[in-house]
Amino acid sequence: MGSEAMLAVGLMSGTSLDGVDAALIETDGEGHVRPIAFRSEPYSHDARRQLREATALALAYDRPRPSPEIVAAAELVTRRHLLVVRQLLRDAGVVANQVAVVGFHGQTVAHRPDRGWTWQIGDGAAMADALGIAVIDDFRSADVAAGGQGAPLLPVYHRAVAAGEGLPVAILNLGGVANISYLDEGALVAFDTGPANALVDDWMMAERGSPRDEDGALAATGAVHRSVLDALLDNPWFDLPPPKSLDRADFTAQPARGLSAADGAATLTAFTAATVALALDHLPARPRRLLVAGGGRHNATMMAMIADACALPVEPVERLGADGDAVEAQGFAYMAVRTLRGLPISFPGTTGVPVPTIGGCIHRPGKPT
């Protein structure tokens, strides 16, 4: 391990509410990254329901307001993340005092940079005390306070992942919301592109009581309704130049109501693909290839529709030797180390913040700061 490299844990619970991802890496927060271990634990049906209800409440507020329901959801998030960290370290044969920092993203319940705030629930101070490890949380607020969008934050890690690749290249992350990072010599441009899995997941829950369209199997049997797709695309947000970011609730599956379950799944999947294609027009140049991370890359129908809409080679990020399920959690470990070292995690080209900005709140065991 280099003199500045350290062990770090990163945690991610995305807007798709799949569960908690935890990654252990060795990194200096710059060019050195060595993945060590990864673990993912799904949320139970009841936990997902509780988090959905907390999110619905949070979106109705004009500012963060910790109601009893949201406090209870935050405690759930903290407990689940603590459990997964302990399991990850046990499986990796690593003890807590070997780990320098934990990057704890928390659960986004509302993202409103247009109103000057973003809200991720989860108690980093309690986690630091429980683990005996420094924990960094609240990665987005400093960026929003400085005038940025607070998202996406992963591009700084995407740059490290893609080091040495033929440029320009783009990395697309397909979570609840999709975001794209454009990487070229000296250029780091990123923004949210539109919904990724969110609307399809919502549709599947409403139509089939299932949290997702596994492998895009249902969408593969349906037909895309062009009139519904056009209605979904008829939104001025897609014409806005970056930087720009989304809340999971900014788009709805309502235009697809009345379609069959299969046709709705197909049309909403095509919507994700079409929004990625529109996003390419906002990049500085056309990338040579599109590498995909996040849960959406497991959806074969979505991947095929994106390739067709973009007319680009679309490949899982594993082609870079990365684990596409682990990238987001690894990214928050990487950013936590950058925060410890006083290095920025957001940039004018990624979030629109005026100057490169350090993010996150550091909680040391017994000494929250």
C-alpha positions as a printed Julia matrix, in Angstrom:
369×3 Matrix{Float64}:
   0.0     0.0     0.0
   1.41    3.38   -1.0
   2.15    6.02    1.62
  -1.1     7.87    0.91
  -3.28    4.9     0.01
  -5.7     3.69    2.63
  -8.53    1.23    3.09
 -11.97    2.76    2.68
 -15.53    1.46    2.67
 -18.16    3.01    0.42
 -21.91    2.62    0.86
 -24.72    3.25   -1.58
 -28.47    2.87   -1.39
 -29.96    4.18   -4.61
 -33.32    5.6    -5.55
 -34.36    2.25   -7.01
 -34.5     1.01   -3.37
 -32.94   -2.33   -4.3
 -30.87   -2.5    -1.15
 -27.49   -1.57    0.32
 -24.24   -1.91   -1.64
 -20.95   -1.89    0.27
 -17.46   -1.9    -1.23
 -14.01   -2.08    0.32
 -11.2    -0.55   -1.7
  -7.63    0.6    -1.28
  -7.1     4.06   -2.74
  -5.24    7.34   -2.45
  -8.26    9.22   -3.81
  -6.4     9.89   -7.05
  -4.91    7.42   -9.51
  -4.55    4.37   -7.27
  -7.65    2.21   -6.84
  -7.64   -1.46   -5.83
 -11.02   -3.11   -5.26
 -10.92   -5.65   -2.43
 -14.45   -6.77   -1.55
 -18.08   -6.07   -2.34
 -21.36   -7.05   -0.74
 -24.96   -6.25   -1.58
 -27.94   -6.84    0.68
 -31.47   -6.34   -0.65
 -34.1    -4.44    1.27
 -37.1    -6.42    2.41
 -40.5    -5.65    0.95
 -41.46   -3.89    4.2
 -38.26   -1.82    4.23
 -38.84   -0.71    0.64
 -42.4     0.26    1.52
 -41.19    2.28    4.52
 -38.59    4.1     2.42
 -41.1     4.8    -0.34
 -43.48    6.34    2.19
 -40.69    8.45    3.7
 -39.73    9.66    0.24
 -43.32   10.62   -0.58
 -43.47   12.65    2.64
 -40.12   14.35    2.01
 -41.11   15.38   -1.51
 -44.15   17.2    -0.12
 -42.0    19.44    2.08
 -40.55   22.8     1.08
 -37.4    22.04    3.09
 -35.96   19.08    5.02
 -38.26   18.42    7.97
 -37.61   15.26    9.99
 -41.09   13.97   10.74
 -41.4    10.86   12.96
 -41.85    8.7     9.85
 -38.67   10.05    8.26
 -36.71    9.71   11.51
 -37.8     6.06   11.68
 -36.77    5.54    8.05
 -33.38    7.14    8.76
 -32.86    4.74   11.67
 -33.72    1.84    9.37
 -31.19    3.06    6.79
 -28.47    3.43    9.42
 -29.1    -0.02   10.93
 -29.09   -1.75    7.56
 -25.88   -0.03    6.49
 -24.14   -0.89    9.77
 -25.07   -4.53    9.35
 -23.7    -4.64    5.8
 -20.42   -2.91    6.76
 -19.82   -5.46    9.5
 -20.58   -8.33    7.13
 -18.29   -6.86    4.46
 -15.34   -6.47    6.84
 -15.9    -9.95    8.29
 -15.94  -11.52    4.83
 -12.82   -9.58    3.8
 -10.91  -10.53    6.97
 -10.4    -6.87    7.82
 -10.85   -5.33   11.27
 -12.27   -1.86   11.83
  -9.0    -0.23   12.91
  -7.49   -1.07    9.54
 -10.1     1.06    7.75
  -9.45    4.79    7.49
 -12.91    5.97    6.52
 -16.43    4.98    5.51
 -18.21    6.96    2.79
 -21.92    6.8     3.67
 -24.15    8.22    0.94
 -27.41    7.57    2.81
 -30.82    7.32    1.17
 -32.01   10.22   -0.97
 -35.58   11.12   -0.05
 -35.67   14.42   -1.96
 -33.29   16.2    -4.3
 -34.26   19.84   -4.87
 -31.23   21.88   -5.99
 -33.64   24.34   -7.62
 -34.8    25.14   -4.07
 -31.29   25.07   -2.62
 -31.41   21.72   -0.82
 -30.91   18.0    -1.14
 -31.76   15.42    1.53
 -30.1    12.1     2.22
 -31.23   10.33    5.39
 -29.0     8.21    7.64
 -26.95    9.03   10.74
 -23.24    9.2     9.97
 -22.33   10.18   13.53
 -24.12    7.14   14.97
 -22.41    4.93   12.41
 -18.97    6.32   13.31
 -19.58    5.64   17.0
 -20.88    2.13   16.32
 -18.02    1.15   14.01
 -15.17    3.07   15.64
 -14.29    4.37   12.14
 -14.47    7.9    10.75
 -17.59    8.26    8.6
 -18.26   10.87    5.93
 -21.85   11.56    4.96
 -23.9    14.37    3.37
 -21.76   14.41    0.22
 -24.09   16.62   -1.82
 -25.09   19.59    0.35
 -21.89   21.63    0.06
 -22.16   21.52   -3.72
 -25.82   22.62   -3.68
 -25.04   25.39   -1.17
 -22.34   26.66   -3.53
 -24.78   26.78   -6.46
 -24.24   23.34   -7.96
 -26.76   20.61   -8.79
 -25.39   18.24   -6.15
 -25.32   15.47   -8.77
 -23.9    13.52  -10.39
 -20.91   12.92   -8.1
 -19.57    9.66   -9.56
 -17.69   11.24  -12.51
 -14.54   11.83  -10.46
 -14.44    8.07   -9.8
 -15.41    7.22  -13.36
 -12.3     9.13  -14.43
 -10.15    6.88  -12.26
 -11.91    3.73  -13.53
 -11.4     4.68  -17.18
  -7.75    5.72  -16.85
  -5.73    4.41  -19.79
  -8.74    3.75  -22.01
  -9.08    5.05  -25.55
 -10.76    8.43  -25.2
 -13.28    9.93  -25.53
 -15.43    7.45  -23.68
 -18.7     7.81  -21.79
 -19.81    5.9   -18.69
 -23.55    5.62  -18.23
 -24.89    4.74  -14.8
 -28.34    3.14  -14.82
 -29.81    3.35  -11.34
 -33.22    4.79  -10.5
 -32.1     7.86  -12.44
 -29.51    7.67  -15.23
 -26.42    9.82  -15.43
 -23.62   10.02  -17.93
 -19.95   10.94  -17.55
 -17.96   12.1   -20.58
 -14.25   11.49  -20.21
 -11.6    12.98  -22.46
  -8.16   14.48  -22.01
  -8.71   17.41  -19.66
 -12.51   17.17  -19.94
 -14.91   15.9   -17.3
 -18.54   16.55  -18.18
 -21.49   14.83  -16.52
 -25.21   15.2   -15.93
 -28.39   13.26  -15.33
 -30.03   12.05  -18.54
 -33.5    11.03  -17.32
 -35.12    8.05  -15.6
 -33.27    4.75  -15.83
 -34.98    1.97  -13.9
 -37.33    4.13  -11.8
 -40.37    4.23  -14.05
 -40.06    0.62  -15.16
 -39.74   -0.46  -11.52
 -42.79    1.59  -10.55
 -44.73    0.09  -13.45
 -43.77   -3.45  -12.5
 -44.76   -2.9    -8.88
 -48.15   -1.51   -9.91
 -48.87   -4.06  -12.63
 -47.23   -7.23  -11.37
 -46.3    -6.62   -7.71
 -42.65   -7.16   -8.67
 -39.82   -4.73   -7.86
 -38.31   -4.88  -11.37
 -38.56   -6.29  -14.88
 -35.98   -9.03  -14.46
 -33.61   -8.98  -17.47
 -36.2    -6.92  -19.35
 -38.17  -10.13  -19.96
 -41.61   -8.5   -19.87
 -40.57   -5.5   -21.98
 -39.15   -7.89  -24.57
 -42.65   -9.29  -25.17
 -44.35   -5.87  -25.48
 -44.74   -3.24  -28.18
 -43.53    0.36  -27.89
 -46.42    2.81  -28.23
 -44.99    5.77  -30.12
 -47.7     8.2   -29.04
 -47.04    7.45  -25.37
 -43.28    7.64  -25.89
 -43.67   11.02  -27.59
 -45.77   12.26  -24.67
 -43.07   11.18  -22.23
 -40.38   12.9   -24.31
 -42.39   16.11  -24.61
 -40.58   17.77  -21.73
 -38.39   20.88  -21.98
 -35.97   19.4   -19.45
 -34.37   17.28  -22.17
 -33.44   20.41  -24.15
 -31.74   22.08  -21.19
 -27.94   22.16  -21.45
 -25.99   20.59  -18.61
 -25.32   20.79  -15.75
 -28.65   19.34  -14.7
 -29.9    16.75  -12.25
 -33.16   15.02  -11.38
 -35.13   13.75   -8.45
 -36.52   10.25   -8.89
 -40.05   11.69   -8.71
 -39.55   14.3   -11.46
 -41.0    11.92  -14.04
 -44.01    9.64  -13.83
 -45.27    6.56  -15.64
 -48.75    8.11  -15.85
 -48.74    8.51  -19.68
 -48.43    4.71  -19.96
 -51.54    3.99  -17.88
 -54.04    1.98  -19.9
 -51.39    0.01  -21.78
 -50.97   -3.69  -21.2
 -48.34   -4.66  -18.66
 -45.93   -5.76  -21.41
 -46.51   -2.74  -23.66
 -46.11   -0.37  -20.73
 -42.82   -2.01  -19.75
 -41.59   -1.84  -23.34
 -42.58    1.8   -23.77
 -41.03    2.94  -20.5
 -37.83    1.03  -21.28
 -37.74    2.72  -24.7
 -38.16    6.06  -22.91
 -34.98    5.46  -20.92
 -33.14    4.56  -24.13
 -34.43    7.63  -25.97
 -33.36    9.98  -23.18
 -29.83    8.55  -23.24
 -29.69    9.2   -26.99
 -30.85   12.79  -26.44
 -28.15   13.26  -23.83
 -25.4    12.47  -26.35
 -26.25   15.73  -28.13
 -25.16   17.63  -25.01
 -21.69   16.05  -24.85
 -18.62   17.94  -26.13
 -18.08   15.24  -28.75
 -19.47   11.83  -29.58
 -17.83    9.1   -27.48
 -16.31    6.06  -29.13
 -18.19    3.72  -26.84
 -20.73    3.74  -24.06
 -19.84    1.74  -20.97
 -22.7     0.97  -18.59
 -22.69    0.55  -14.81
 -25.55    0.11  -12.36
 -28.43   -2.32  -12.13
 -29.89   -1.38  -15.51
 -27.04   -3.09  -17.34
 -28.58   -6.43  -16.27
 -31.69   -5.53  -18.28
 -30.91   -6.99  -21.7
 -33.89   -5.26  -23.33
 -32.85   -1.87  -21.98
 -29.25   -2.36  -23.12
 -30.37   -3.36  -26.62
 -32.74   -0.38  -26.88
 -29.97    2.0   -25.76
 -27.57    0.57  -28.34
 -30.2     0.97  -31.04
 -31.17    4.51  -30.02
 -27.58    5.73  -29.67
 -26.02    3.85  -32.6
 -22.97    3.2   -30.41
 -21.27    0.14  -28.99
 -22.94   -0.3   -25.59
 -21.0    -2.53  -23.22
 -21.08   -3.3   -19.5
 -18.37   -1.5   -17.55
 -16.88   -4.93  -16.81
 -15.05   -4.47  -20.13
 -12.8    -2.09  -18.16
 -12.22   -4.75  -15.53
 -14.65   -3.03  -13.15
 -17.63   -4.51  -11.3
 -20.66   -2.59  -12.52
 -22.67   -3.48   -9.42
 -19.93   -2.13   -7.14
 -18.96    1.07   -8.96
 -21.26    3.43   -7.05
 -20.29    2.1    -3.63
 -16.62    2.13   -4.62
 -17.07    5.71   -5.78
 -18.22    6.86   -2.36
 -15.25    5.13   -0.73
 -13.0     6.95   -3.21
 -14.71   10.29   -2.57
 -14.48    9.81    1.2
 -10.72    9.51    0.87
 -10.65   12.62   -1.31
 -12.61   14.49    1.37
 -10.15   13.37    4.06
  -7.31   14.63    1.86
  -9.0    17.95    1.1
  -9.55   17.13   -2.58
 -12.68   18.21   -4.5
 -15.4    15.75   -5.46
 -17.55   18.01   -7.69
 -16.58   20.28  -10.53
 -18.01   22.97  -12.82
 -18.36   20.42  -15.63
 -20.16   17.82  -13.51
 -22.56   19.67  -11.22
 -22.23   23.27  -12.4
 -20.68   24.35   -9.11
 -18.65   27.56   -9.73
 -15.34   26.07   -8.52
 -14.16   22.55   -7.66
 -15.74   21.77   -4.31
 -14.92   19.48   -1.38
 -18.0    17.69   -0.11
 -19.1    15.68    2.87
 -19.36   15.98    6.63
 -16.72   14.14    8.66
 -17.83   12.3    11.8
 -15.11   10.83   13.95
 -16.04    8.3    16.63
 -17.33   10.34   19.56
 -16.41   13.57   17.76
 -19.0    14.57   15.13
 -17.84   17.6    13.12
